[in-house]
Amino acid sequence: MAEKLKLSLPVLLPGPPPSKPLFSDHHLSTTPSPPPPITPLLQNFQPHTQTPNPQSPIIPRRRRRIGKSQDANRGKPWSHGRLSPPGQRILQTLIDPTFNLAQIDELLLELFEQQPGESDFSVESLSLDVLGIVKGLGFYKKCDTALRVFEWVRNRKESELLLNGSIIAVIISILGKGGRVSAAASLLHNLCKDGFDVDVYAYTSMITAFTSNGRYREAVMVFKKMEEVGCKPTLITYNVILNVYGKMGMPWNKMVGLVDRMKSAGIAPDSYTYNTLISCCRRGNLYEEAAGVLKEMKLAGFSPDKVTYNALLDVYGKSRRSKEAMEVLQEMEGNGCPPSIVTYNSLISAYARDGLLEDALELKNQMVEKGIKPDVFTYTTLLSGFEKAGKDKAAVQIFEEMRNEGCKPNICTFNALIKMHGNRGKFTEMMKVFEDIKTFQCSPDIVTWNTLLSVFGQNGMDSEVSGVFKEMKRAGFVPERDTFNTLISSYSRCGSFDQAMAVYKRMLEAGVNPDLSSYNAVLAALARGGLWKQSEKVLAEMKDGRCKPNELTYCSLLHAYANGKEIERMCALAEEIYSGIIEPRAVLLKTLVLVNSKCDLLMETERAFLELRQRGFSPDITTLNAMVSIYGRRQMVAKANEILDCMKRGGFTPSLTTYNSLMYMYSRSANFERSEEILREILAKGIRPDIISYNTVIYAYCRNGRMRDASRVLSEMRESGPAPDIITYNTFIASYAADSMFVEAIDVVCYMIKHGCKPNQSTYNSIVDWYCKLNRRDEASMFVNNLRKLDPHISMDEECRLSERMAKKWS
C-alpha cells in the first residue's frame, strides 16, 4: 500500500485547477440549464472608469462607508428620503400585502406621467425615484417586487439613462441578500451585454453577493476581471476581497500582495483592512504575522478596537499561545477597552487548546465575577477541552452545569458530545446524541458530518466513512475544505492511502485551495505509511512559501520517522525540539512520548514525559496511554500502576487503548487470567472491545495451554465482536502446533481459508517449524508436498520457501 502511495503522490502538491465558468450555479438550480459562456460575458464588461495610476501617492481621506453600520435608518422604519410624492405613494402601494403585481405596469406609469402643477419631466428625479423605490422594497424584503420594478424600467426606451450604477448595485445587493446570487449574476451579464453602465459599486455588490453565499472563487473572478477592464476597485472592494482570501485559505503572501497592490493604487488601508488581515491569520496559526499587522496598524495611526483585540485573541487561541493571549487582554484593558464575552471565550479557547484546563476554568469564574454570563460557546469550548484531554467526567459536568444555568446547547455542543462518545468507541451513545439534535430543534451542520467522518476514520471503519459521506451529500451538504481534510485523515487512518490521495485530488478539482490543515492531513497520511522522504519534501515545499509549518506539521514528521524506522532522524528532530530550535510546544512533547513509546525506546520516552511535566504542560489521555503501553510491554507493573494512579488523580477516563495495554501486560504474566477480567470490565462499562482486545485475551489462554478458554473467547468474538483476523487464527495454529496437535492446527487453516482469511507466511511457518523441532521430518515433507490440496491458491514461490526453510532447520 505504501509503495502505491509513493507513485500516486506528486513530489510537490499541485495547485488548484483552472477556474470553472463564472456565474454558473448548477448545484443551486432545481432545473439545470447551461450557464452563459464566460468569454462573451467578460468581454462585454465596459465600465466607464479611468485606469489607476500605480505611481499615485496614498492620500488618506474621509470616506462615506456603505453598509448597515453607516445606515442612518438602521433599526428604524424606512425613511422615504428623496422620494417624490408619487414615488412615496407607489412604494406604499407596492409594500401593501394586498397589492396585485399584475397591476404594476399601471402603477409605475404614474412616475412617467407629467402631473399638472408639478415640475417638468426630469431624468435625474425619475432615476432617484426608481432608486428609492428599489431600496425601499429591499428594506421590506420584497425581493421579487424589486426585481419586477427594475425589469419594468429596464424595458423602457429611456432605461439606459435611468438605470445608473447605483440602481444596478442596489438590485444586485438585494438579490444577493435574498440568496438569489445566480439571478444577480445573470442580470449583471445581460446588463453588460446590453451596454448599461456597470461601475465599481455594481461590481462590488456582485462580489459581495458571491461572498455572502460562499462562492468565493467566483467573487475573486469578478474582482480580477474588473481590474483587467480598468475598473478601479475602491477601499470597500479590496476589503471584501481580502476577507474572501482569508475564507479561501489563500497563502499569506497572496494576502500581503493584495494589500500592496491596494497601496500602489493610492488607497490607504483602514481599520477594517487591518482587522480583516488579523482575522486571516487564524487559519494558518500565523500569530507572528498577526502581531506584525497590529504594529503596522498602530504606526498608521489607527487605534485597535474590540474587533482588533478579539481577532488577535482568536489567532493566539487557535495557535495555542495562551501567554500572548493574556498579554493582549492586559493591553486591551489598559487602553480602556473592557473585555467582552467574545474576549473571554477566545482566552478560554487558548488555554483549553493548550491543555491548561484549570486556567480555562479560572477564566470562566473571572467572567462571572465581572458580571459576564458564560454563553454556549464558553461551555462548549470547555467541554471540548476536557473531552480532548480524556476527562469525560469533567466534560459531562460542564454539560450539566450548562443546562442547569439555562444555557441551551447549540449544534457545536452536540458536535463536541458526538466526538467524545465516538472517540471512546461508544457508538450507541454517539448516535443517541445525533438523534437528540432534532429534539433541541437544531439541525446537523457540516461540522457534524465532518465529526462523524473523523470518528469512524479514527476507528478504522472505512465502510462507515464512505456511508456517512454519501449521507452527507444526500442531505444537501457540499464538501468544503474541512470535509476534504477530514476525509484524507479518515481514509489514511483506515489504511486506504490511495483513497486518501484521491480525495486530495478531488479537492483540487473542486477548486478548493489547500491550507495548513490540508498539508497537515496529507503529512499525517504519509506518516502512517512511514513515507518520511515524501514528508520531508512536503515540509520543504511548505517552507518555500506555500504555507507556514506549525507544531502539528512536525508531529507528523516525527510519526513518519517512527513508522519508517528512522530512529536517528527522529532523535535528531527531538533534540531540535528540546533545544528550542523548534519551539517545544505541549503537543510536540506529547508526540515525542508517543513515538518513542511506539519504538520501544524506554529512556527516550521517560525523558519526553519528564520534559512535558517540567515545562508545566499537563499530559493528556494519549500521553498517559503511551506510558502505560511501554511499561506494560516491559512487564513494569509497578510503573504502569503509577501512571494509572496519575490518571485517576487527574480525573482522566481510561480509554480502550488504556485497557488494551493493561490486557497485554497481564497476558504475558503469571496473572494472565486478569486480561479476561479487564475485557469483562470494559464490556460492563459499555466500551466496545476491538480486535486487539480479543486477540490479546486469546493469546493469554493459548500461551498457557488453556485452549478451551481461548476457543470460548473466539466463539464470543464471532457472535458479538469484531471478525477474527489472521492474527487470531495464527495464535491458535501456533499453540496447537506447539502442543503437537497438528490435526487441530491444520483444521484451523482449513477453517480460515473457507471463511475468506488468507494464510500468510507465519501461518505455515508455525506448523513447519514445530514439525522440525519435534524431529518429524516425514510429516513435515508430507505437509509441504500436499499443501496445494489444502490451499489451492498457494504460490510456487511459497512452496519453495517452505522447503528451503525445512532444509535449513534440519541442517
N, C-alpha and C positions, 0 to 999 in steps of 0.2 A: 504493500500500500504506500509506504513511504517513497519507494522508487518511482511509483506512478506520479506522486505529488511533485517530485523533483522535475519531472518532464512537463507537468501541467502548469507550474508556477513560473511566470517570467522573472528574470533577474531583477528587473525594475518593474514596479507595479505600473500598469498603463494608466493614462489619464482617461477622463470620460470621453465617450464617442461624440461625433458631431451632433449638434442640437437637432431636435425634431422641429417640424414646421411650426411657425409662430401662430398663436391664436387658435390652435386646434384644441378640441376638448372632447375627445371620444369617450373618456371614462365618465363624463358628467351628462352626456346626452342620452336620452332614452331611445331616440331614433338616430342611428348612426348616419351621418352624411359626410361626404368628402369635404375637408376644410378648404378654404380658399388658397390658391397656390401662393407660396411665400414670396416668390420673386416679384410678381406684379404688385403685391401689397406693399412691399418695402420700397419699390421703385416709385410708387405714387405718393410717398410721404413728401410733401412740399411745404415745410414751414417757412414763414417769412421772417427769418431772423438773420442777423449778421454772424459771420464766423468769428469765434472768440480769438482775441489776440493773446497768444501764450506769454508774451512779454509784458502784458499789462500788470501794473502793480496791484497788490492786495489792498483794497480800500475798505476798511471796516465801516459799516453803515447800519443805521437802524432799519430793520425790515419788518414789514407787517406780516406776521405768521399766518398761514392758512391752516385751519383745523379747529376742532372743537374747543381746544384750550383758549383760543382767541375769539370765540364766538360770543358776542355780547348777549345773544338770545339764549345761550345755553341754560337749560333748566327753566326757561320761561316760555309762555305761549309764543307762537310765531308772530314776528313783527313784520307788517306789510312793507316797511321801509319805503322804497322809492316807487312802489307800485302806484299806477294811476287809479282813479276811482273805478273805471271799467275793469282794470286789471284786478283790483281788490274783489269786485263783485264776481268776476269769473273764478278766481281762486276759491272763494267761499262756496260757490256752486259746485265746483269740482270735488271739494273735500266732503261735500254732503253725501252721506251713505246712500241716500235715496236717488242720487243723480244717475241717469241712464247714459252710459258712454256713447250710445247711438246718436245722441243729440250734440255731440262735441263739436261737429262742424258748425252748426248754427250758433253755438255759444261762442266759439273762438272768433267767428266773423265779426263780433262786436268790436274787437280790437282794431279791425281794419276799416271800419265804417266811420266816416267823419261825422261827429255829432254837432248839431247847431250850438253855437256859443263856445265851442271848445277850440283849442289851438290847432293850427294846421298840422297835417299829417307829418310825423317825424320818424325817420328810420331809427334814430337813436332811442327815442322814447318807447317805440314798439319793441326794440331789442331789449331794453331794460324791463319792460313788462313781461316778455317771454322768459327772461332770466329769473325774474321774481316769482312768476307762476311755477316754473320748473323747480326752483329752490324750495318754494313752499310745499309743493307736492312731495318733494324728497323729505322735508321735515316731518310731514304727516305720514311718511312711509307709503305713499301712493306711487309705487314704482311703475306699475303698468300704465297708470294715467299719465305720469310724467313722460313716459316714452311715447304715448299716443299724441300728447301735445307737441313734443319735439318733432315727431314724424309728420304731423299735420303742417307745422310751419315749414319743415324741410321741403314739402311737396309744392309750396307756393313759388311763384316765379322770382320773387324778391328774396328767397331764402338765403342766398349767399351773402346778402347784405345784413340780414337779420341774425343769422346764426354765427356769432363770433366765437373766438376761442374760449371765452368764459362759459358760455352756454354749453359748448361741447364738453368742456371739463366737468361741469356740474352733472350732466346726464350720465357721463361715464362713471363718475363717482357714485351716483345713485344706483346704477346697475351693479357696480362692484359691491357696494354695501348690501345689496339685495341678493348677493350670491349668483348674479347672472353675468359672470365675467365673460362667458363666451358671447353673449349678446352684445356686451360692451365692445369686445374685440371685433366682432363682425360689423358693428356700427362704425367704429373708427376706420376700419378697412374701406367701407363703402364711401365714407365721407372724404377720405383721402383720394379715392378713385374719382370722385365727382368734383374734385378741385376745391373743396372747402378749406378755409384757413385753419390749420391744425398747429397750435402754438405749444410752447413749453408746458403750459398748465394742463392742456389736454393730454400730452404725453405723460406728465407726472401723475395725472389721475389714472391713466391706464396702467402705469407701473404700480401704483398703489393698489389698484383693483386686483391685479395679478398677485401681488404680495399678500394682501388680506385673505386671498383664497388659497394660499400655499403654493402658488405656481411660480416659483422663484426663477426658474430658468427662463420662462417667457418674459418675466419682468426685466431680467438682465438683457434679453434680446432687444426689447423695446428701447432700453437705455442706450445700447450700443448703436442701434440704428439712428436714433435721434442725434447722436454725436456725429455719425457718418454723414448725415444730410445737413449738418451745420446748425442744428438747433441747440442753442447754448443752455445747458442744464442750470437750474437755479440751486441755491443752497438746499432747499427742501428736496429737490430731486436727488442730489448727492446723498443727503441724509437717509432718504428712503432706500437707495441702492446699497448704502453702507450697511444698513440693517439687514437687507436681503443677503449680502455677502456673509454676514455673521450667521444667519439661519442656514445658509448653504454649506457652512463649514469651509469656506474658502481659506486658503493658506494666508497667514498673517501678512506676508509680503504683498499679496494682492490687495488687501485692505489698505495697507500703508500706501501702496501705489495709487489707489483711488483718491486718497486724501491729498497726495502730492499733485495729482492732476487737477484736483479742485483748486488747490492753492495757485497752481500755474495759470489757471483760468481767471485769477483775480478774485476768487471767492474765499473769504476767511472762514474757517470753521467756527461754529458757535458752540454753546454748552451742550446742545443736543448731539452735535457731532462727537464731542469728546465722550459724553456719556454712552453713546452707542458703541464707540470704539472699545471702551472699557468692558461693556457687556459682551462684545465679540470675543473677548479674551477668555470667557468662561469655558467654552467647549474644549479648547486645547490646553487648559491649565496654564495659560500664559500670564502668570502673576507678575513676572518681571516686566513684561510689556505693558501690563495694566498700570503698574506703578510709574512707568515712563510716560504714559499718556496723561496721568494725573499731574505729573510735574510740568509737562508742556502746557496743560490746561491752565495751571496757575500762572505760568510765565506769560500766557496770552491775555491775562487779566481777568479770567473767569474764576469765580469763587465756587468751589464744589458745593453742591446742594445735597438734599436727602437722596435723590436719584443717583447721584455720583457715588456717594458713600455706600449706599446699599448695593449698587452694581459691583463696586470694588470688594465689598464684603462677600458677595456671592462668588466672585472669582477666587478669593482666598479660601472660601469654604469648599469649593469644588477641587481646589488644588491641595487641600489638607494643610493649609497654612494657618493654624489656629493662633499662633503668636502674632503674626502680622495682622490678622483679623482683629485681635484685641487692641492693637495699636491704632487701627483705623477707628474703632469705637471711641478711644480716648481723644483722638484728634477731632472727631465728629462732635463730641460733647464740648470740647474746648472751643470750638467755633460756633457755639450756640445753636447747634443742630441736634435737638433731642432725639434719641433713638426711638424708632417705631417698632411695631410688631415685625415688620419686614427686616429691620436691622437685627433684632434678636434671633429671628428664625435663621438668618444667614450665619450668625455666630454659632448657634446651636448646631447647624449643619456642619460647620467647620470642625467643631470639637467631636461631633459624632463620627464624622468620616475618619478622623484621626484616632478613633478608638478611645477618646477621653470622655467617657460617658458620664462619669461623676461630675466633671466640669460642665458638661452639657446640661445636666440636671440642675446644677447650681445656677446656671444662667436662666433656666426656666423659673427658678424661685425668685431671682432678681427681677424678672419681668413682673411677676405677681406683686412683689413689694412696691414696684413703681406704678402699680395700677394698670399694667398692660396685661390683658387676659390672653392666655395661650389660645391659639386657634388650631384648626385641624392640621395645618402644616407643621406647627410646633410638635404636636403629639405624634404625627406620622413620622417625622424626622427622628424622634427619639425611639419610636417603635422599630424603625428600620435599623437604627444603630445597634440596639440591643439584639435584634434578630441576627444581624451580621456577625456580632461577637459571639453568638451561640447562647445568649442569656434569654431563653424563651420565657421563663417565669416573669422576668422583669418586663419583657415585651408585652406579655399578656396583661400585667399590672398597669402598664401605661395605657393600654387599650381600654381597660375597665375604668381607669381614672377619667379618661377622655369622655366616656359615655356618662359617667356619674356627674361630670361637670356640664352635661347638656350639650357637649360639642358633637355635632353629627358627623360621623365618618364620611369621607368622600371616596372617590374611586382610587385615589392614591393610597389611602389607608387599606382598602381591600387588596390592592396590589401587593402591599407590604406583607399582609397576612397570607396571601396566596404563596408568596415567595418563602415565608417562614415555614409553613407546613410542607410545601413541596420540597424544600431543601432537606427536610428531615425524613423524606420518604412517606409522609402521612398524606397519601393522595386522596383518601376519603374525606379527611378534614379540609383539604385544599379545595376539592370540588364543592364541598358544602359552602365554603366562603364564596366561591364563584356563583353559586345559586343565591346566596344572601345579597348579592349586589342588586338584584331586582327588588328584593324586599325593602331595601333602603332607598328605592327609587333612583338608583344610579344605573348607568349603562357602562359595559366594558369599553375601555378605550384602547388605543394602540399599545399602551404600556402593559395593559392586562394581557393581551395576546403575546407580547414580547416576553413577559414574565413566564407564561405557560411554556413557551418555546424554550426558554432558558432552563426552567426546572426539568423538563423532560430531557433536554440535551445533557444536563449535568448528570442525570441518572442513566445515560446511555440508551435511552428509549427512542431510537431513530424513527420507528414507525409512528409513534405518538407525535414526534416533532413534525413529520410530514402531514399527519392528520390535522393537527392544530393549525398549521399554515394554510391548509385547504379551507378549514372552517373560518379562519380569519378573513380570507379573501371572499368567501361566500357571504360573510356578514357585511361586506362592503368596504372593508379596510384596505387601503392601498399601501403596500410595503414602503417604508421610508428607511432612512439611513440606519436608525437603531434596530429596525427589524432585520435588515440585511446583516448588520454586525452580530445580532443575536443568533441568526441562522448559521453564520460562519462558525461562531463559537460552538453552537449546539451540535452541528454535524461533525465538527472536528473532535468534540468530546465523545461522540458515538463511534469514532474511528473512521468516519466517512470523509477522508481528506479530499478525495476528488469532488465529492458533492459540495464541500465547503468552498473549494476554489471555483466551482461552477456558480455558486451563489454570488461570489465576489464579481465574477464576470457579468452576471445578470444585473448586479447593482450598477456597474459602469454603463451597461447598455440602457438602463433606465434613466441615465443622466444624473445619477446621484454621485456627488464628489466624495471620495474617501476622506475622512478626517482622522484625527488622532485615534479615536475609538476603532475605526476601520483598520488602521495599521496595526493596532494592538491586537485586534481579533485575528488578523492574518498571522501575526507573530506567534500568538498563542497556538494557532493551528500547526504552524511549523514546529513549535516547541514540542508539541505532543508527539510528533514524528521524529524528534531528535535531529531535525534538519538545521543544525547550528550554522552551517556555511551560508545557507539561504537567509537565515535570520540576521546574520551579520551584514549581508548585502542590503536587506531591507532597512536595517538600522542606519547604514551609511547613506542610503537614499533619503531617509527622513532628515538626517543631519545636513544633507545637501540643500535644504531649503524647503522640502515638501511639507514637513511637519516637525515640530519640536518634540523630541522624545521626553517621556515622563517616567516616573518610577515603575509604572506597570510595564513599560517597554523593556526596562532592564530586568524586571521579574520574569518576563517571557524568555529573555536571553539566558537567564540562569537555568530555567527549566529546559531550554534547548540543549545547553551544555550537559545538564544532568542526564537527560534522556539519550543524548548522543555519547555518553560515557567519556566526555571530555572534561575529566576531573581537574586537570591543571588549569584549563581556561576558566572553569567555574571558580576555582580558588583564587585565580588572579583577579577576576571581577569582584570577588568578595573582598579582597584586600583594598581595591579602589573604593568600595563602599565603607569599610571600616576606617580608612584613612581620610575620608571626606572628599575625595576627588569626585565621586558621585555621592550626593547628599544622602546620608543614612536615614532615610525615611522609615517609618514603622513598617510599612508594607514590604519594603525591601528586606529588612531584618527578619521579618516573619517568613518571607520566601526563602531566605538563607537557611533558616531552621528546617523548612520543609524539604528543600533539595538535598541538604546534607543528610537528613534522616533517610530520604529515599535512596541515597547512595551508600547508606550504612556507615557513614563517617561519624562515629560517636563523638570524638573530641571536637570536631568542627561544628557538630550540631549543638553541643553544650555551649561552645563559645558564642554562637549566634544567639542562643536563648539568653545567655548572660548579658550580651551586648544590648539586647532588646530591653531587658529589665533595668540595666544600669542607666540607659538613656531615658528612662521614665515612661516607656511605652508599655501599654497593657497587652499581654498576649490574648489572642482570640482562640476560638474553639479549634480552628485548623492547626494553629501553632502547638497547642497543647496535645492534640491528637498525634502530631508528628513526634512529640517527645514520648508519648505512651507507646507509639509504634516501635521506635528504635530501642527503647528499654524492653519492650515485650519480645522483640526478636532475639535479644541477647539474654533473655531469661532474668533480667534485673527486676525482679518482682517488687522489691522494696522501693526502688526508684520510680517504678510505674505507679505504685500506690501513692507516692509523694505527689505526683502530678495529678492523680485523681482527687486527692485531698485539696490541692490547689484549685481544681475545677469547682469542687463543692463550695469552698470558701468564697470563690469569686462569683458564685451564682450561675455557673455555666451549666447548660443542659447537655449531657453526653449525647453524641450523635451515633449513627450506625457505624461510622469509622472507628469511634472510640471502642465500641463493643467488639467489633471485628478484631481489633488489635489485642484486646484482652483475651478473646477466644483463641487467637493464635498463640499467645503466650502460654495459656494453660494447656493447649492441645499438645505442646511439646514437653510438658512437665509430668511429674508423677501424679499431679492432681488433674489429670486430663478430663475427668468427668465434669469438672467445673465449666468446661467450654459449652456443654449442652445446657447446663443450668443458666448460663448467660443468654443462650438462644431463647430459652423459655421466658426469661425476664423481659427481653425486648419485644417478644410477641405479646406478652401481657400488657406492655405499655403502648401497644398499637403501632409499633415500628415494624415496617415490612423488611424482613431479612433479605439479603441479596445472595447471589450465587457464592460469594466468598464466605458468607456466614455458614451456609450449609456444607460447603466443601471443607471448611476448617473442622467442623464437628465430625464429619465423616472420616477425615484424616485421623483425628484423635482416636476414634474407635478402631479403625483399620490398623493403625500403628501399634496398637496394644492387643491385637488379635480378637477384638470384640466385633466380629463380622455381622452377627445378628443385629446388634445395636446400630451398626453402620447401615445395614440394609433397611432397618426400621426408619432411620432418618431419611434415607433415599426415597422410600415409599411416601413419606410425608412431603418430601420435596416435590415429587411428581404430582401429588394431589393438589397442593395449595401454594407451592413455592415456585421459584424460577426453574426453567427447564434444565436438567443436568447437562453439563458440558464435557469437553474432552478431559478436563482435569478430574472431574467427578469419576468418570469411568476408569481413567488411568490409575487413580488411587485404589480402586477395587482390584484391578488387574495386578498391580504390583504386590498388593497384600496377599492375594490368592497364590500368586507365583512364589512368593517368599515362603509360604506355608506348604509348598509342593502340591497345591490344589490347582493343577494346570487345566483340568477339565472345566472347573468353575471359571478360571481366568479366560479360557477360550470361549466359554458361553457368554461372558460379558462382552467380548469382542463382537460376537455374532449379534448380540442384542443392540449394541451401539450402532453397528452398520445398518441393521434393519430399521433403526429409528433416525437415520439420516445424520449420524455423527461420525465423521470420517476419522479413522485411526491415524495417529501421527507416529513419528519415529519412537517416541517414548513408549507408546503402546506396545510395540513389538520388541523393543529393547528389554523391557521388563521380563517378558517371557523367555527370550533367548538367553539373557544374562543368568537367570536363575537355573535354566537347564544346564548351562555351562558350570555354574558354581556347584551344582549338585552332581556334576560329572555324568550327566545323562546325555551323552553326545548323540546317540542314535535318535533319541526322541527330538532333540534339537534340530537335527538334519531333516527328520521327517516333517517337523513343523514348518520349516522354511520351504521345503520342497512342495508341500501341499498348501502353501499359503494362498495361492491363487484360487483354490476352491473355496477357501474361507472368505477371501476378499478379492473378487473378480477385477476390481479397479486398481489393484496394486501395480506399480510400475516395475519394469525390469531392473531399473537402477536401484529401487528399494530392495528387491530380492538379492541383488549382488552385494549391496551394502551389508545386509544381514549375514550373508555367507562369509564375507570378509571379517565381520565382527566376531563371528563364531571362531573362525580360524585364528584370529588374533588372541581371543580368550584362551583357546587351547594351547597355543604356543607359549 
